[in-house]
Amino acid sequence: MDYLRRYDIDSATARKDIRSFTETLEKNGILER
C-alpha cells in the first residue's frame, strides 16, 4: 500500500513537471499547440 501511495505522488509530480516544461516551451515560442 505504501508503494502505491508513493507511486501516485511520483506520477502526479511528473505530470506537474511536464506541464510546467511544456508551458515554458510555449512561452518561448518553441512549442506550438
C-alpha positions as CSV (number, residue, x, y, z in Angstrom):
1,M,0.0,0.0,0.0
2,D,2.8,2.4,0.8
3,Y,4.3,1.6,-2.6
4,L,1.1,2.6,-4.4
5,R,0.8,5.8,-2.5
6,R,4.4,6.7,-3.3
7,Y,3.8,5.9,-7.0
8,D,0.7,8.2,-7.1
9,I,2.8,11.0,-5.6
10,D,5.6,10.4,-8.1
11,S,3.3,10.3,-11.1
12,A,1.5,13.5,-10.0
13,T,4.8,15.2,-9.6
14,A,6.0,14.1,-13.0
15,R,2.7,15.3,-14.7
16,K,3.2,18.7,-13.0
17,D,6.8,18.9,-14.2
18,I,5.8,18.0,-17.7
19,R,3.1,20.6,-17.7
20,S,5.4,23.4,-16.5
21,F,8.0,22.3,-19.0
22,T,5.6,22.5,-21.9
23,E,4.3,25.9,-20.7
24,T,7.9,27.2,-20.7
25,L,8.4,26.0,-24.3
26,E,5.2,27.6,-25.4
27,K,6.1,30.8,-23.7
28,N,9.4,30.8,-25.6
29,G,7.7,30.1,-28.8
30,I,9.4,26.7,-29.3
31,L,6.3,24.6,-29.0
32,E,3.2,25.4,-31.0
33,R,0.0,23.9,-29.6
